[in-house]
Amino acid sequence: MNPQLKGVEKLEGTYLFDLAASAKALRLNRFLHGFTARANRALFKGDPEAAFEKAGLSAEERRMVRELDWAALMRYGASFFCLEKLGRVKSVSNPEMVAGFRDIHLPRAIYHDSLSIAHNTQA
């Protein structure tokens, strides 16, 4: 481990994203980044299991995505920027997603209007 990162795991709410985490979660991050393509978003929305199968996701990766387990996804090594793509596909706001990193659940009603506006501007 990089000596500059010694003890980082003790900082609550800090998720180390280094080369090892990146390599471990590469398949998952490629799957999530794939939501930039309309066809991948449509497949996931219509048949998530087929999308998981196509991407070759492991059982644990599938569970985390299915359950939108944001904290587990971050600990696993998912890139924040790729998680944002999952959030958009699942109509989850950034504040809700970031709260999920800390296992805090925000009332969806707070963000309902902003989600509707954002959703209507995306294909």
Stockholm file with secondary structure:
# STOCKHOLM 1.0

chainA/1-123         MNPQLKGVEKLEGTYLFDLAASAKALRLNRFLHGFTARANRALFKGDPEAAFEKAGLSAEERRMVRELDWAALMRYGASFFCLEKLGRVKSVSNPEMVAGFRDIHLPRAIYHDSLSIAHNTQA
#=GR chainA/1-123 SS CCGGGTTGGGSTTCCCCCHHHHHHTHHHHHHHHGGGSHHHHHHHHHCHHHHHHHHTCCHHHHHHHHTTCHHHHHHHTCCHHHHHHHHHHTTCCHHHHHHHHTTCCCCGGGGHHHHHHHHHTCC
#=GC SS_cons         CCGGGTTGGGSTTCCCCCHHHHHHTHHHHHHHHGGGSHHHHHHHHHCHHHHHHHHTCCHHHHHHHHTTCHHHHHHHTCCHHHHHHHHHHTTCCHHHHHHHHTTCCCCGGGGHHHHHHHHHTCC
//
